[in-house]
Amino acid sequence: QAAERPRCHGSSPELPTRALEPGAAVCWKDTYGRGVGKPLSTCNESAGFERSGALCYPTCRNATPASHGSGPMCWQACGEGYLDSWVYCRRRGWITGHHKHRYVRGFGRPLHCEEGLENDA
């Protein structure tokens, strides 16, 4: 007669297990490798998000003058002939300039997995 297959504690008869020898008290479930994984790196661009650092933010609004995002802020782009001095736009050789328009676009969302993958952190 065939030896009965050992069962791991809490396992069901449907899950295959292996033992070192018939009747052994130690057993384990079959496993398989699924690779090393991929880092979280995706923003949903088709839904209007872009990556900045390790977070996804809503894409800056299309406006005139144009804006670009940096973290939670959308900053006005400086016009032709102006230099970008972070919060200011100024003409070359001039000390004074004007403040760039800006707005907060939110706190951002964590990056997520590519389509067809799952987060197993």
TIZA-945377 format. One line per 4 residues: number of its first residue (from 0); for each residue x, y, z of N, C-alpha, C, O, CB. Coordinates in nm, 4 decimals, decimal comma, always signed. Glycine has a CB too. Example, Ala and Ser with C-alpha at 12.3 -4.5 7.8 and 13.67 -1.06 7.14 Angstrom:
BEGIN
0 = +1,3190:-0,5690:+0,7800:+1,2300:-0,4500:+0,7800:+1,3200:-0,3300:+0,7800:+1,4236:-0,3319:+0,8465:+1,1308:-0,4473:+0,9046  +1,2850:-0,2250:+0,7080:+1,3670:-0,1060:+0,7140:+1,2900:+0,0030:+0,7870:+1,3409:+0,1138:+0,8039:+1,4084:-0,0598:+0,5725
END
This chain:
BEGIN
0 = +0,0839:-0,1176:+0,0000:+0,0000:+0,0000:+0,0000:+0,0881:+0,1236:+0,0000:+0,1955:+0,1238:+0,0602:-0,0953:+0,0000:+0,1208  +0,0426:+0,2295:-0,0680:+0,1209:+0,3530:-0,0802:+0,1199:+0,4287:+0,0517:+0,0197:+0,4324:+0,1232:+0,0656:+0,4422:-0,1937  +0,2343:+0,4888:+0,0816:+0,2434:+0,5687:+0,2048:+0,1591:+0,6944:+0,1893:+0,1555:+0,7547:+0,0820:+0,3917:+0,6058:+0,2373  +0,0921:+0,7333:+0,2958:+0,0114:+0,8553:+0,2924:+0,1045:+0,9753:+0,2889:+0,2068:+0,9791:+0,3572:-0,0847:+0,8632:+0,4150
4 = +0,0671:+1,0717:+0,2088:+0,1476:+1,1929:+0,1971:+0,1366:+1,2750:+0,3239:+0,0253:+1,2944:+0,3728:+0,1042:+1,2761:+0,0756  +0,2462:+1,3241:+0,3796:+0,2365:+1,4074:+0,4991:+0,1739:+1,5419:+0,4664:+0,1821:+1,5887:+0,3528:+0,3745:+1,4274:+0,5619  +0,1119:+1,6034:+0,5648:+0,0529:+1,7359:+0,5469:+0,1200:+1,8337:+0,6402:+0,1474:+1,8022:+0,7560:-0,0992:+1,7333:+0,5716  +0,1463:+1,9533:+0,5889:+0,1997:+2,0596:+0,6735:+0,0875:+2,1128:+0,7602:-0,0296:+2,1050:+0,7229:+0,2633:+2,1734:+0,5887
8 = +0,1225:+2,1662:+0,8745:+0,0223:+2,2227:+0,9641:-0,0552:+2,3316:+0,8908:+0,0048:+2,4242:+0,8362:+0,0882:+2,2792:+1,0927  -0,1845:+2,3216:+0,8893:-0,2695:+2,4223:+0,8271:-0,2827:+2,4086:+0,6766:-0,3513:+2,4901:+0,6150:-0,2173:+2,5567:+0,8586  -0,2201:+2,3092:+0,6144:-0,2317:+2,2976:+0,4692:-0,3580:+2,2196:+0,4338:-0,4140:+2,1479:+0,5167:-0,1064:+2,2288:+0,4091  -0,4003:+2,2350:+0,3119:-0,5189:+2,1622:+0,2677:-0,4750:+2,0469:+0,1784:-0,3642:+2,0496:+0,1248:-0,6182:+2,2562:+0,1924
12 = -0,5593:+1,9462:+0,1616:-0,5218:+1,8324:+0,0761:-0,4975:+1,8735:-0,0688:-0,4274:+1,8028:-0,1412:-0,6304:+1,7260:+0,0807  -0,5543:+1,9876:-0,1134:-0,5378:+2,0300:-0,2521:-0,3981:+2,0848:-0,2794:-0,3522:+2,0825:-0,3935:-0,6416:+2,1346:-0,2869  -0,3298:+2,1343:-0,1754:-0,1978:+2,1923:-0,1957:-0,0921:+2,0837:-0,1868:-0,0886:+2,0091:-0,0889:-0,1701:+2,3033:-0,0929  -0,0054:+2,0733:-0,2875:+0,0971:+1,9693:-0,2828:+0,2014:+2,0004:-0,1761:+0,2374:+2,1162:-0,1550:+0,1645:+1,9544:-0,4196
16 = +0,2492:+1,8972:-0,1097:+0,3575:+1,9115:-0,0129:+0,4623:+1,8068:-0,0425:+0,4353:+1,7083:-0,1111:+0,3058:+1,8985:+0,1329  +0,5809:+1,8278:+0,0088:+0,6890:+1,7314:-0,0083:+0,7466:+1,6999:+0,1283:+0,7472:+1,7847:+0,2175:+0,7991:+1,7855:-0,1045  +0,7941:+1,5805:+0,1440:+0,8566:+1,5402:+0,2697:+0,9925:+1,4804:+0,2399:+1,0176:+1,4299:+0,1305:+0,7679:+1,4393:+0,3472  +1,0790:+1,4868:+0,3386:+1,2118:+1,4271:+0,3230:+1,2018:+1,2764:+0,3049:+1,2795:+1,2175:+0,2297:+1,3000:+1,4599:+0,4440
20 = +1,1090:+1,2152:+0,3717:+1,0867:+1,0708:+0,3594:+0,9429:+1,0416:+0,3994:+0,8829:+1,1203:+0,4725:+1,1874:+0,9891:+0,4481  +0,8863:+0,9310:+0,3536:+0,7482:+0,8991:+0,3913:+0,7334:+0,8948:+0,5431:+0,8154:+0,8353:+0,6131:+0,7049:+0,7645:+0,3300  +0,6292:+0,9579:+0,5919:+0,6018:+0,9611:+0,7350:+0,6828:+1,0648:+0,8104:+0,6742:+1,0712:+0,9330:+0,6276:+0,8271:+0,7935  +0,7617:+1,1467:+0,7408:+0,8433:+1,2475:+0,8090:+0,7542:+1,3546:+0,8693:+0,6471:+1,3847:+0,8166:+0,9449:+1,3108:+0,7118
24 = +0,7988:+1,4115:+0,9794:+0,7217:+1,5157:+1,0461:+0,7445:+1,6521:+0,9824:+0,6669:+1,7446:+1,0063:+0,7573:+1,5208:+1,1937  +0,8490:+1,6665:+0,9022:+0,8803:+1,7947:+0,8389:+0,8366:+1,7887:+0,6938:+0,8683:+1,6932:+0,6230:+1,0324:+1,8282:+0,8498  +0,7643:+1,8897:+0,6495:+0,7233:+1,8959:+0,5100:+0,7170:+2,0407:+0,4666:+0,7213:+2,1307:+0,5504:+0,5873:+1,8263:+0,4886  +0,7069:+2,0643:+0,3380:+0,6952:+2,1992:+0,2869:+0,6097:+2,1976:+0,1618:+0,5932:+2,0947:+0,0963:+0,8335:+2,2597:+0,2581
28 = +0,5558:+2,3143:+0,1307:+0,4713:+2,3282:+0,0126:+0,5593:+2,3549:-0,1086:+0,6673:+2,4126:-0,0961:+0,3672:+2,4419:+0,0313  +0,5132:+2,3130:-0,2253:+0,5865:+2,3424:-0,3476:+0,5931:+2,4933:-0,3672:+0,4973:+2,5643:-0,3364:+0,5205:+2,2739:-0,4698  +0,7038:+2,5416:-0,4175:+0,7219:+2,6839:-0,4446:+0,7759:+2,7008:-0,5851:+0,8158:+2,6038:-0,6497:+0,8170:+2,7493:-0,3410  +0,7768:+2,8219:-0,6310:+0,8385:+2,8535:-0,7592:+0,8901:+2,9965:-0,7534:+0,8367:+3,0795:-0,6799:+0,7378:+2,8347:-0,8771
32 = +0,9920:+3,0243:-0,8295:+1,0472:+3,1595:-0,8349:+0,9668:+3,2464:-0,9288:+0,9117:+3,1984:-1,0278:+1,1933:+3,1567:-0,8784  +0,9604:+3,3732:-0,8975:+0,8920:+3,4668:-0,9869:+0,9799:+3,5865:-1,0199:+0,9290:+3,6915:-1,0590:+0,7613:+3,5142:-0,9243  +1,1097:+3,5722:-1,0048:+1,2015:+3,6795:-1,0411:+1,2293:+3,7722:-0,9244:+1,1755:+3,7551:-0,8150:+1,1461:+3,7585:-1,1571  +1,3136:+3,8698:-0,9495:+1,3539:+3,9619:-0,8432:+1,2574:+4,0784:-0,8277:+1,2668:+4,1528:-0,7301:+1,4928:+4,0147:-0,8704
36 = +1,1672:+4,0956:-0,9192:+1,0711:+4,2046:-0,9105:+1,1224:+4,3305:-0,9780:+1,2358:+4,3350:-1,0258:+1,0380:+4,2337:-0,7660  +1,0391:+4,4312:-0,9813:+1,0732:+4,5600:-1,0407:+1,0387:+4,6684:-0,9401:+0,9441:+4,6530:-0,8628:+0,9982:+4,5826:-1,1763  +1,1139:+4,7778:-0,9397:+1,0806:+4,8860:-0,8468:+0,9496:+4,9542:-0,8864:+0,9104:+4,9528:-1,0031:+1,1945:+4,9892:-0,8420  +0,8836:+5,0130:-0,7888:+0,7651:+5,0933:-0,8181:+0,8122:+5,2120:-0,9004:+0,8987:+5,2877:-0,8564:+0,6905:+5,1396:-0,6862
40 = +0,7569:+5,2286:-1,0175:+0,8118:+5,3316:-1,1054:+0,7092:+5,3925:-1,1992:+0,7465:+5,4651:-1,2914:+0,9235:+5,2745:-1,1856  +0,5843:+5,3660:-1,1790:+0,4862:+5,4053:-1,2786:+0,3880:+5,5087:-1,2254:+0,3365:+5,4963:-1,1143:+0,4113:+5,2842:-1,3273  +0,3631:+5,6100:-1,3059:+0,2540:+5,7052:-1,2837:+0,1547:+5,6841:-1,3973:+0,1923:+5,6388:-1,5054:+0,3061:+5,8558:-1,2781  +0,0317:+5,7158:-1,3738:-0,0706:+5,6968:-1,4761:-0,0765:+5,8217:-1,5640:-0,1621:+5,9079:-1,5444:-0,2096:+5,6674:-1,4115
44 = +0,0152:+5,8310:-1,6614:+0,0216:+5,9487:-1,7478:-0,1073:+5,9677:-1,8271:-0,1495:+6,0808:-1,8514:+0,1398:+5,9374:-1,8430  -0,1697:+5,8572:-1,8675:-0,2925:+5,8690:-1,9465:-0,4065:+5,9293:-1,8651:-0,5030:+5,9805:-1,9220:-0,3340:+5,7324:-2,0001  -0,3961:+5,9236:-1,7315:-0,4979:+5,9844:-1,6452:-0,4542:+6,1231:-1,5978:-0,5173:+6,1807:-1,5093:-0,5264:+5,8939:-1,5242  -0,3463:+6,1773:-1,6562:-0,3051:+6,3135:-1,6243:-0,2098:+6,3261:-1,5068:-0,2161:+6,4248:-1,4335:-0,4242:+6,3945:-1,5971
48 = -0,1214:+6,2283:-1,4868:-0,0229:+6,2353:-1,3790:+0,1176:+6,2301:-1,4368:+0,1395:+6,1745:-1,5444:-0,0439:+6,1208:-1,2779  +0,2140:+6,2893:-1,3632:+0,3544:+6,2835:-1,4017:+0,4391:+6,2577:-1,2784:+0,3994:+6,2900:-1,1665:+0,3983:+6,4138:-1,4719  +0,5566:+6,1989:-1,3001:+0,6454:+6,1651:-1,1891:+0,7352:+6,2836:-1,1555:+0,7906:+6,3487:-1,2441:+0,7307:+6,0411:-1,2232  +0,7483:+6,3103:-1,0260:+0,8442:+6,4087:-0,9760:+0,9030:+6,3497:-0,8493:+0,8348:+6,3393:-0,7474:+0,7770:+6,5501:-0,9495
52 = +1,0294:+6,3112:-0,8555:+1,0897:+6,2402:-0,7427:+1,0291:+6,1014:-0,7336:+1,0223:+6,0294:-0,8332:+1,0693:+6,3180:-0,6098  +0,9850:+6,0637:-0,6142:+0,9274:+5,9305:-0,5935:+0,7755:+5,9341:-0,5860:+0,7139:+5,8375:-0,5407:+0,9831:+5,8688:-0,4667  +0,7138:+6,0438:-0,6296:+0,5682:+6,0559:-0,6228:+0,5106:+6,0922:-0,7589:+0,5820:+6,1390:-0,8476:+0,5276:+6,1609:-0,5186  +0,3805:+6,0698:-0,7740:+0,3060:+6,1084:-0,8935:+0,2202:+6,2296:-0,8590:+0,1542:+6,2324:-0,7551:+0,2178:+5,9900:-0,9467
56 = +0,2216:+6,3288:-0,9458:+0,1435:+6,4507:-0,9260:+0,0557:+6,4737:-1,0477:+0,0870:+6,4266:-1,1571:+0,2357:+6,5731:-0,9007  -0,0556:+6,5468:-1,0288:-0,1331:+6,5857:-1,1461:-0,0455:+6,6698:-1,2392:+0,0320:+6,7533:-1,1927:-0,2608:+6,6641:-1,1045  -0,0573:+6,6483:-1,3687:+0,0185:+6,7266:-1,4655:-0,0216:+6,8729:-1,4525:-0,1384:+6,9040:-1,4292:-0,0053:+6,6751:-1,6105  +0,0768:+6,9639:-1,4679:+0,0464:+7,1071:-1,4596:-0,0501:+7,1458:-1,5711:-0,0448:+7,0913:-1,6813:+0,1762:+7,1920:-1,4682
60 = -0,1374:+7,2397:-1,5410:-0,2383:+7,2837:-1,6371:-0,1732:+7,3454:-1,7599:-0,0677:+7,4082:-1,7508:-0,3337:+7,3840:-1,5724  -0,2363:+7,3272:-1,8729:-0,1937:+7,3995:-1,9925:-0,2384:+7,5428:-1,9753:-0,3572:+7,5696:-1,9577:-0,2524:+7,3362:-2,1241  -0,1450:+7,6340:-1,9801:-0,1768:+7,7747:-1,9575:-0,0804:+7,8598:-2,0393:+0,0198:+7,8097:-2,0903:-0,1686:+7,8111:-1,8057  -0,1109:+7,9871:-2,0515:-0,0217:+8,0831:-2,1141:+0,0099:+8,1888:-2,0103:-0,0824:+8,2571:-1,9659:-0,0848:+8,1460:-2,2429
64 = +0,1338:+8,2068:-1,9690:+0,2502:+8,1302:-2,0136:+0,2472:+7,9883:-1,9581:+0,1765:+7,9587:-1,8618:+0,3796:+8,2003:-1,9714  +0,3250:+7,9022:-2,0206:+0,3290:+7,7611:-1,9821:+0,3819:+7,7438:-1,8401:+0,4502:+7,8313:-1,7869:+0,4156:+7,6818:-2,0801  +0,3493:+7,6294:-1,7797:+0,3967:+7,5963:-1,6455:+0,4693:+7,4632:-1,6501:+0,4446:+7,3805:-1,7380:+0,2793:+7,5916:-1,5440  +0,5597:+7,4430:-1,5539:+0,6259:+7,3136:-1,5396:+0,6222:+7,2751:-1,3926:+0,6181:+7,3615:-1,3050:+0,7731:+7,3179:-1,5934
68 = +0,6237:+7,1460:-1,3662:+0,6099:+7,0976:-1,2295:+0,7421:+7,0642:-1,1649:+0,8363:+7,0188:-1,2299:+0,5221:+6,9776:-1,2269  +0,7467:+7,0878:-1,0348:+0,8588:+7,0469:-0,9512:+0,7994:+7,0130:-0,8156:+0,7631:+7,1019:-0,7386:+0,9703:+7,1595:-0,9406  +0,7894:+6,8826:-0,7865:+0,7240:+6,8422:-0,6621:+0,5795:+6,8867:-0,6636:+0,5125:+6,8735:-0,7660:+0,7968:+6,9005:-0,5396  +0,5295:+6,9392:-0,5526:+0,3884:+6,9764:-0,5459:+0,3555:+7,1098:-0,6132:+0,2387:+7,1487:-0,6168:+0,3457:+6,9821:-0,4031
72 = +0,4550:+7,1807:-0,6664:+0,4327:+7,3134:-0,7241:+0,4370:+7,3106:-0,8759:+0,5147:+7,2366:-0,9362:+0,5360:+7,4115:-0,6718  +0,3520:+7,3927:-0,9365:+0,3604:+7,4213:-1,0795:+0,4090:+7,5649:-1,0928:+0,3501:+7,6568:-1,0358:+0,2215:+7,3997:-1,1524  +0,5160:+7,5836:-1,1679:+0,5788:+7,7144:-1,1828:+0,5615:+7,7650:-1,3248:+0,5690:+7,6891:-1,4214:+0,7276:+7,7078:-1,1463  +0,5377:+7,8967:-1,3353:+0,5291:+7,9617:-1,4653:+0,6646:+7,9503:-1,5347:+0,7683:+7,9681:-1,4707:+0,4858:+8,1109:-1,4509
76 = +0,6649:+7,9215:-1,6617:+0,7885:+7,9230:-1,7399:+0,8201:+8,0679:-1,7755:+0,7294:+8,1459:-1,8044:+0,7758:+7,8344:-1,8693  +0,9481:+8,1042:-1,7735:+0,9874:+8,2408:-1,8082:+0,9775:+8,2602:-1,9592:+1,0048:+8,1684:-2,0366:+1,1312:+8,2713:-1,7586  +0,9388:+8,3789:-1,9993:+0,9220:+8,4089:-2,1408:+1,0546:+8,4287:-2,2129:+1,1613:+8,4281:-2,1516:+0,8372:+8,5317:-2,1570  +1,0457:+8,4460:-2,3428:+1,1632:+8,4682:-2,4272:+1,2405:+8,5898:-2,3773:+1,1824:+8,6946:-2,3491:+1,1219:+8,4873:-2,5754
80 = +1,3721:+8,5743:-2,3669:+1,4570:+8,6850:-2,3234:+1,4722:+8,6960:-2,1730:+1,5436:+8,7839:-2,1246:+1,4028:+8,8125:-2,3759  +1,4061:+8,6083:-2,0975:+1,4158:+8,6106:-1,9513:+1,4928:+8,4887:-1,9022:+1,4874:+8,3817:-1,9628:+1,2751:+8,6150:-1,8868  +1,5644:+8,5065:-1,7920:+1,6345:+8,3968:-1,7264:+1,5513:+8,3470:-1,6096:+1,4852:+8,4254:-1,5415:+1,7749:+8,4410:-1,6787  +1,5548:+8,2186:-1,5871:+1,4811:+8,1571:-1,4764:+1,5685:+8,1602:-1,3519:+1,6713:+8,0926:-1,3469:+1,4384:+8,0107:-1,5109
84 = +1,5295:+8,2366:-1,2530:+1,6013:+8,2446:-1,1253:+1,5131:+8,1884:-1,0151:+1,4849:+8,2572:-0,9170:+1,6429:+8,3913:-1,0929  +1,4705:+8,0673:-1,0299:+1,3862:+7,9905:-0,9401:+1,2486:+8,0530:-0,9245:+1,1573:+8,0132:-0,9968:+1,4523:+7,9773:-0,8051  +1,2282:+8,1488:-0,8344:+1,0948:+8,2082:-0,8175:+1,0795:+8,3367:-0,8981:+0,9716:+8,3959:-0,9001:+1,0679:+8,2366:-0,6697  +1,1864:+8,3803:-0,9645:+1,1840:+8,5035:-1,0424:+1,2135:+8,4755:-1,1887:+1,2793:+8,3774:-1,2231:+1,2843:+8,6040:-0,9868
88 = +1,1641:+8,5626:-1,2726:+1,2071:+8,5700:-1,4116:+1,2747:+8,7059:-1,4261:+1,2174:+8,8074:-1,3866:+1,0856:+8,5519:-1,5138  +1,3949:+8,7096:-1,4819:+1,4642:+8,8376:-1,4961:+1,5348:+8,8420:-1,6309:+1,5690:+8,7390:-1,6891:+1,5655:+8,8594:-1,3804  +1,5555:+8,9639:-1,6785:+1,6284:+8,9825:-1,8040:+1,7781:+8,9728:-1,7769:+1,8259:+9,0104:-1,6699:+1,5930:+9,1193:-1,8694  +1,8500:+8,9226:-1,8741:+1,9951:+8,9096:-1,8608:+2,0555:+9,0480:-1,8314:+2,0248:+9,1464:-1,8987:+2,0577:+8,8477:-1,9907
92 = +2,1414:+9,0527:-1,7299:+2,2067:+9,1780:-1,6941:+2,1255:+9,2646:-1,5989:+2,1765:+9,3648:-1,5488:+2,2363:+9,2556:-1,8176  +2,0011:+9,2285:-1,5730:+1,9178:+9,3062:-1,4817:+1,9146:+9,2358:-1,3465:+1,9197:+9,1131:-1,3381:+1,7737:+9,3244:-1,5386  +1,9062:+9,3161:-1,2415:+1,8945:+9,2595:-1,1070:+1,7481:+9,2337:-1,0740:+1,7151:+9,1343:-1,0092:+1,9576:+9,3538:-1,0019  +1,6613:+9,3222:-1,1180:+1,5193:+9,3077:-1,0858:+1,4493:+9,2238:-1,1918:+1,4992:+9,2071:-1,3031:+1,4518:+9,4457:-1,0737
96 = +1,3360:+9,1730:-1,1561:+1,2559:+9,0925:-1,2467:+1,1142:+9,0863:-1,1943:+1,0681:+9,1803:-1,1297:+1,3150:+8,9507:-1,2630  +1,0454:+8,9791:-1,2205:+0,9101:+8,9624:-1,1675:+0,8950:+8,8215:-1,1101:+0,9589:+8,7263:-1,1551:+0,8033:+8,9886:-1,2781  +0,8087:+8,8118:-1,0099:+0,7789:+8,6808:-0,9499:+0,7094:+8,5934:-1,0527:+0,6277:+8,6408:-1,1316:+0,6906:+8,6958:-0,8225  +0,7424:+8,4668:-1,0507:+0,6738:+8,3722:-1,1382:+0,5407:+8,3332:-1,0742:+0,5316:+8,3179:-0,9524:+0,7619:+8,2462:-1,1647
100 = +0,4391:+8,3176:-1,1562:+0,3115:+8,2666:-1,1060:+0,3303:+8,1197:-1,0709:+0,4057:+8,0483:-1,1369:+0,1963:+8,2854:-1,2113  +0,2614:+8,0756:-0,9667:+0,2737:+7,9370:-0,9229:+0,1439:+7,8938:-0,8562:+0,0630:+7,9775:-0,8162:+0,3938:+7,9195:-0,8263  +0,1248:+7,7655:-0,8445:+0,0126:+7,7112:-0,7682:+0,0496:+7,5724:-0,7188:+0,1355:+7,5055:-0,7762:-0,1173:+7,7067:-0,8540  -0,0159:+7,5303:-0,6122:+0,0080:+7,3984:-0,5536:-0,0808:+7,2980:-0,6252:-0,2003:+7,3215:-0,6428:-0,0198:+7,3981:-0,3993
104 = -0,0230:+7,1870:-0,6663:-0,1004:+7,0857:-0,7380:-0,1302:+6,9629:-0,6541:-0,1787:+6,8630:-0,7073:-0,0273:+7,0443:-0,8620  -0,1027:+6,9674:-0,5254:-0,1374:+6,8571:-0,4363:-0,0143:+6,7912:-0,3771:+0,0990:+6,8267:-0,4098:-0,2198:+6,7541:-0,5101  -0,0382:+6,6953:-0,2899:+0,0694:+6,6292:-0,2173:+0,1318:+6,5136:-0,2939:+0,2373:+6,4642:-0,2539:+0,0184:+6,5799:-0,0862  +0,0721:+6,4705:-0,3989:+0,1263:+6,3592:-0,4765:+0,0768:+6,2251:-0,4260:+0,0241:+6,2136:-0,3153:+0,2772:+6,3620:-0,4734
108 = +0,0947:+6,1251:-0,5087:+0,0550:+5,9877:-0,4768:+0,1771:+5,8983:-0,4926:+0,2673:+5,9298:-0,5703:-0,0628:+5,9390:-0,5686  +0,1808:+5,7870:-0,4197:+0,2946:+5,6960:-0,4363:+0,2975:+5,6356:-0,5761:+0,1939:+5,6195:-0,6406:+0,2893:+5,5846:-0,3317  +0,4170:+5,6027:-0,6214:+0,4313:+5,5302:-0,7474:+0,3634:+5,3946:-0,7341:+0,3426:+5,3464:-0,6228:+0,5814:+5,5135:-0,7861  +0,3288:+5,3333:-0,8455:+0,2646:+5,2024:-0,8406:+0,3284:+5,1091:-0,9434:+0,4160:+5,1489:-1,0202:+0,1125:+5,2152:-0,8658
112 = +0,2831:+4,9866:-0,9428:+0,3389:+4,8837:-1,0312:+0,2910:+4,9027:-1,1743:+0,1866:+4,9626:-1,2003:+0,3008:+4,7437:-0,9814  +0,3715:+4,8491:-1,2667:+0,3312:+4,8465:-1,4067:+0,2074:+4,7591:-1,4229:+0,1776:+4,6755:-1,3375:+0,4463:+4,7950:-1,4960  +0,1366:+4,7789:-1,5319:+0,0182:+4,6989:-1,5644:+0,0542:+4,5507:-1,5631:+0,1551:+4,5109:-1,6213:-0,0400:+4,7395:-1,7025  -0,0266:+4,4702:-1,4979:-0,0062:+4,3263:-1,4941:+0,0832:+4,2778:-1,3811:+0,1024:+4,1572:-1,3655:+0,0509:+4,2823:-1,6223
116 = +0,1385:+4,3698:-1,3013:+0,2215:+4,3319:-1,1872:+0,1500:+4,3699:-1,0594:+0,0601:+4,4540:-1,0616:+0,3608:+4,3992:-1,1942  +0,1885:+4,3092:-0,9471:+0,1250:+4,3402:-0,8192:+0,2298:+4,3842:-0,7184:+0,3450:+4,3412:-0,7248:+0,0469:+4,2187:-0,7658  +0,1897:+4,4701:-0,6254:+0,2782:+4,5174:-0,5196:+0,2790:+4,4137:-0,4086:+0,1746:+4,3835:-0,3507:+0,2334:+4,6572:-0,4658  +0,3943:+4,3599:-0,3790:+0,4075:+4,2579:-0,2753:+0,5144:+4,3037:-0,1770:+0,6149:+4,2356:-0,1566:+0,4433:+4,1183:-0,3366
120 = +0,4914:+4,4193:-0,1168:+0,5909:+4,4764:-0,0243:+0,5718:+4,4232:+0,1156:+0,6463:+4,4601:+0,2064:+0,5826:+4,6290:-0,0229
END
